[in-house]
Amino acid sequence: MAIVVKKLFAKNFISNSYLLCNESGTYIVDPSAPIEEAKRDIESPVLGILLTHGHSDHMIYLKEYINEFNCPIYCHKKAIKKIENDELNLSLLVLGKHLNFSFPNELYHVINDGDIIKLGLDDIKVLYTPGHTDCSVVFQFANNLITGDTLFYHTIGRTDFYSSNLSSMLTSLKRLKNLNGDYIIYPGHDKETTLDTERKENRYLKDL
């Protein structure tokens, strides 16, 4: 059975969480939706939490999910310091409150460009896409891309935050644009789109 994507919308923060699931298990991407909403849709064992990057609005309920499922956190190594530092994860700016976590080192599963995360017989590939942050990643599987705050419907993520870099963002966007074929894009905010749509209509990609 192929991976099924289930979207969880965190209306208070206008951000998206996703469940990636098949009969072998479930990965939770960016736990910003209340855990009660996720539990209603989880039908297989939770194998881990995948973070697209270390900004607070994408991990609001991280501690609750860890306490509930006792699972590892898959993230880029540069995301860890943001998880643990409320200045770097922008929680005061975005949420209006301090948000930082302290987890044992063994809970982190550091992911790098090209890594494969297994979900039964299915592969989830890690694409390192710095730009919005220096820890941004995209998760690629079948004809799907979980893009976090790298690529949205008709726009891209901001590049004026701590560890943002416009030049890196353009390089990452060019990499996505040049992927073979079309993909369904599941962004960190707003609605789904497709890579072909963004190639044609997103001014940032059109100019690359």
C-alpha positions in Angstrom: 0.0 0.0 0.0 1.4 3.4 -1.0 1.8 6.2 1.5 -1.4 8.1 2.2 -1.1 11.8 3.1 -3.6 13.1 5.7 -3.6 16.9 6.3 -4.2 18.4 9.8 -4.8 22.1 9.7 -3.8 24.1 12.8 -6.2 27.0 12.4 -4.8 29.0 15.3 -1.5 29.3 13.6 -2.5 28.9 9.9 0.0 26.1 9.5 -0.3 22.5 8.2 0.6 19.2 9.8 0.6 16.0 7.9 0.3 12.3 8.6 2.2 10.0 6.3 0.8 6.6 6.7 0.4 3.1 5.4 -0.2 -0.3 7.0 3.3 -0.4 8.4 3.2 2.8 10.4 2.8 6.6 10.5 5.1 9.5 10.5 3.9 12.9 11.8 5.2 15.9 9.9 5.4 19.3 11.8 3.2 18.7 14.9 1.3 22.1 15.0 -2.2 20.6 15.2 -3.6 19.5 18.6 -2.8 16.0 19.3 -6.5 15.0 19.7 -7.0 15.8 16.0 -4.0 13.6 15.0 -5.1 10.7 17.1 -8.4 10.5 15.4 -6.7 9.8 12.1 -3.8 7.6 13.2 -4.5 4.0 12.4 -1.0 2.5 12.5 2.0 2.7 14.9 3.7 6.1 15.1 7.3 5.7 14.0 8.6 9.2 14.3 8.1 12.9 13.9 9.5 14.6 10.9 10.3 18.3 11.0 10.7 20.4 7.9 12.5 23.0 9.9 12.9 24.4 13.4 10.4 27.3 13.5 8.0 27.3 16.4 4.7 27.4 14.4 5.7 24.0 13.0 6.3 22.3 16.3 3.9 23.8 18.8 2.8 20.5 20.2 6.1 18.7 19.8 6.3 17.8 23.5 2.8 16.5 23.7 3.4 14.3 20.7 6.6 12.9 22.1 5.0 12.2 25.5 2.1 10.4 23.8 4.0 8.4 21.2 7.6 8.1 22.6 9.1 8.3 19.2 12.2 9.8 17.6 12.4 13.3 16.0 13.8 13.3 12.5 15.4 16.7 11.7 18.4 18.4 10.2 21.2 18.9 12.8 20.8 22.7 12.5 17.2 22.4 13.7 18.1 21.1 17.1 19.4 24.4 18.4 16.2 26.1 17.3 14.1 23.4 19.0 15.9 24.2 22.2 16.1 28.0 21.9 13.0 30.3 21.8 14.9 33.2 20.3 16.1 31.1 17.3 12.8 29.4 16.7 10.9 32.7 16.7 8.3 31.7 19.2 7.9 35.2 20.7 7.5 36.7 17.3 5.2 34.1 15.9 3.4 32.8 18.9 3.8 35.6 21.4 5.2 33.2 24.0 8.4 31.3 24.9 8.5 27.9 23.3 11.6 25.7 23.7 12.2 22.1 24.5 14.8 19.9 26.1 15.0 16.3 24.8 17.7 13.7 25.4 20.2 13.5 22.5 19.2 9.9 21.7 15.7 11.1 20.8 17.1 13.0 17.8 17.6 11.2 14.5 19.6 13.6 12.4 18.8 13.6 8.7 20.9 14.8 5.8 20.5 15.4 2.1 19.7 12.1 0.3 18.8 10.1 3.3 16.0 7.6 3.0 13.4 7.2 5.7 11.6 3.8 5.4 7.9 3.4 5.8 7.4 -0.2 5.3 8.3 -0.9 1.6 8.0 2.8 0.8 10.9 5.3 0.7 10.8 8.9 1.9 13.8 10.8 0.6 15.3 13.8 2.4 16.1 16.9 0.2 18.1 19.6 2.1 16.7 22.9 0.9 18.3 25.8 2.9 16.9 29.3 2.4 14.0 29.9 4.6 16.2 28.5 7.3 19.6 26.8 7.4 17.8 23.6 8.5 15.0 23.4 6.0 14.3 20.0 4.3 11.7 18.7 1.9 10.4 15.2 2.1 10.0 13.5 -1.3 8.1 10.2 -1.9 6.3 8.8 -5.0 4.8 12.0 -6.7 4.6 14.0 -3.5 6.7 16.8 -1.9 6.3 18.0 1.7 7.8 21.4 1.3 7.5 23.1 4.7 8.2 26.8 4.2 10.4 26.4 1.2 7.7 26.4 -1.5 4.0 27.5 -1.3 1.1 28.0 -3.7 2.3 30.9 -5.9 5.0 32.1 -3.5 7.9 31.0 -1.3 9.0 31.2 2.3 10.4 34.4 3.8 14.2 34.9 3.8 14.5 37.7 6.3 14.7 35.6 9.5 17.7 34.3 11.5 19.6 31.8 9.4 17.6 32.7 6.2 19.5 33.2 3.0 18.0 34.4 -0.3 20.8 33.0 -2.4 20.4 29.6 -0.8 16.7 29.7 -1.2 17.0 30.4 -5.0 19.4 27.4 -5.3 16.9 25.2 -3.4 14.0 26.4 -5.5 15.9 25.7 -8.7 16.6 22.2 -7.4 12.9 21.6 -6.9 12.0 23.1 -10.2 14.4 20.8 -12.0 13.0 17.6 -10.5 11.8 15.2 -13.2 8.0 15.1 -13.6 5.2 16.6 -11.7 4.6 16.4 -8.0 1.8 17.2 -5.6 3.1 19.9 -3.2 2.0 19.8 0.5 3.3 23.1 1.9 3.7 24.3 5.5 1.0 26.9 5.0 -1.9 27.5 2.6 -3.3 25.0 0.2 -1.8 22.2 -1.9 -0.5 22.8 -5.4 1.6 21.0 -8.0 5.1 21.5 -9.1 4.0 22.0 -12.7 1.6 24.8 -11.5 4.4 26.5 -9.7 6.8 26.1 -12.6 4.3 28.0 -14.7 2.7 30.5 -12.3 5.1 31.1 -9.4 7.2 34.1 -10.3 10.1 33.0 -8.2 10.4 29.7 -10.1 9.6 31.2 -13.5 12.6 33.5 -13.1 15.1 30.7 -12.3 
